[in-house]
Amino acid sequence: MNGLALNELDNPLSNEVKNPKNSQTIQKSTMSEFLKKIDDDVASSNDFSDFMVCFDGEHKKIGRYSFPLSLVSTVERITNVYGDVSAPCLKNSSVTEKIYLFFCATIKEMEDLKLHQVTEKKLLKWRDAIKDALRINFKVAFAMHHLKRIARAYFGCIGSQELQSIGDKLDALNKERAETYQDFKDYIAYAKDFYGKSVSDGLFA
């Protein structure tokens, strides 16, 4: 295609890219504000029903704590890699067990979910569980670090979807642009003869 001949078709494409219809774009400021929330030290409102984990049934004693079988493998993986994360905590286990269970349930959910299943609500729930564990001196800074990675990846996933949407629109517009040029190319050649001139140009040649 002749780039000069297609100049008249540039504006619609440009406008579509700058103002995509039905845009789901999240502003950079919104992302920054949410990432700051991950560091907020707020009171937790988590409860057993908030987690996709069965806390009922048979339990197994690991160290000072009793865990439902649904969390045993998660606790063992945490311990194998990071050691006993509860060791620095001097509080009675009867007081801290619920916090430990919610922390392990958080890690369990991370193990079970894919990125596209993550929501802002889940991220904040996980933050609360991890923050609670940090407050009682559990060695779980690694979990907060990982949560921040997930939060950034969450927005990255949204960005990738938005870019895909824009790319699809560009492909459709480029196809429409090419088809429009084919329809008008002979007439565009005539129009070029009059650019910047009186329409009487050539009349008396």
N, C-alpha and C positions, 0 to 999 in steps of 0.2 A: 504494500500500500504506500502511496505517496504521502509522506508526512505533512507537506505543505497543503496538499489538497484536503487533508483531514482536519485542518486547524479549526474549522467551524464546528466540528463535532466534539471538541475537547471539553467544553464547559459542562455538559451533562455528566460526563464521567467524573470530572473533578468534584462536582457538587455531591455526587453519590458517595465518594470516598470520604469526604469531610463530614457528611451528615447521613450516615447509614440509617435507613429506615428500620424501625423496631430494634434499635441498638440496645444491647444489654451491658454496654461498657460500664465498668466500675471506675470511678475517678481515682487517680493516684492518691489524692488526699484521703479518700475513704479507706483505701488499703492501708495507708500509714496510720490512720486513726485506729483501725482494727488491730494492727500489729502492736500498737501501744497498749491496747486492752489486754493483750497476752501477759504483759508485765504488771498489770494492775493488781494490787493486793486487796482484794475485796472478800467479803464474807461469803463462804460457800453455802449454796442452797441445795447441794446434791443429796439425793436419797437413793435407796436401793432400787426403786422402780425406774430410776433414770438410766440405768445401765442395761445393756443387752446381755446380761449374765444371770445365770441361775445361782442364787445364793443359798437355796434350800438344799435339803437332802444330806447325804453323807459328807462329813468333813475329814480333813487330814491335818494332823498337827505337824507344822514345820517350824522349828525353833520355838519361839514363845507364842506363836499365833496359830489359829485354827482356820483353815481355808476350805471352801467348798471345792468339790472335785473339779468343777468347771474352771477353777483358777490355778489348780496345782501345777500344771505344766508351765503356765506363765510365770508363776513364782519361781519355779526351778530354773527356768531360762534366765530370769533376772539375777538370781543368786549365782548361777554359773559364770555369768559375765561380770557382774558388778559386786559380787559378794553379798553379805547380809546388809541390805540397805537400811535396816532398822537398828543396826548395832549402836549408832551414836545416840539414839533416843533413850533417855533415862526414865521416861514416864511409864506408868504401869500399862501392861499390854491390854488390860481390860478397857482402858481409856482410849488407847490408840488403834485398837484392832479395826474398828470401822473405817478409819482413815486409810489404813493399810489395804483393806479390802477394796476400797474405792480406787486407790492408786493402781492396784493390780488389775481391777476391772477396766480401768482406762487403758492400760497397756494391752490387755486382752482385746479390747475393741480396736485398737490400732492394728493389732495382728489380723483381725478378721475383716476389716474394711478396706476397700479400694479408694483411690483418691476421689473418684467421681461420686462416692457415697458420703464424703465428708461435708459437713455443713458448718456454718459459723456457730450455730448453737452447740454442736458437738465439740468444737474447738474450745469454746468457753467452759463447757462442762469439764473437759479434760484439764484445762488450766486450773480450775477450782480444786480438782482432786490432787493435782501435782503440788499446787501451792500449799494445800493443807498438810501434805506430807513434808514439804520443806519447813513449814512452821514448827514441826515437832522434831526437827533435826534429822530427818531421814536423808540418806545420801542419794538424792534423786535429781540432782542438777542435770544429769544426762537426759532425763525425760523432758525437762523444760526446754533444753537445747533442741531436742528432736521435735517437740511440739511447734517450735518456731519454724523449723524446716517445713513441717506439714502445712502450717498456715501460709507460708510463702508459696508453697507448691499449689495450695488451694486456689490462690489468686492467679498463679501461673496457668492453671487448668482453664480458668475462666477466660484469661487472655488468649490462650490457644484456640478456644472455641470461637471467640470473637474474630480472631484473625482468619480462621477458617471460613466464617460467615462472610467476612469482607472479601476474601479470595473468591468465594463462590459468586458473589455479586459482581466482582471484577470480571470473572470469566464470562458471565452472562452479558455484561455490558460490552466487553470486547467483541463478543460474537454479534451483538446487536449493532455495534459500531461498524464492523466489517460488512454486515448485510446492508446497512444504511448507505455506506459508501458505494457499494455496488449499484444500489438503486439510483444514486444521485451523481455518480462520478462524471457522466457526460455533461450534466448541467453545471456541476461545479467548475468544469473547465471553462464554460462560458462566463460564469460569474467572475472568475479570476481575471478575465479580460477587462472587466469594469471596475475592479478594486481601485478606489481612490480617484476615480475618473467620473466625468459626466457620462450619463447613459447615451449621450449623442456620439461618444467616441467611436470612430470608425465609420460614422455615417457619411462623412465627406471624403473618406480616403480614396 
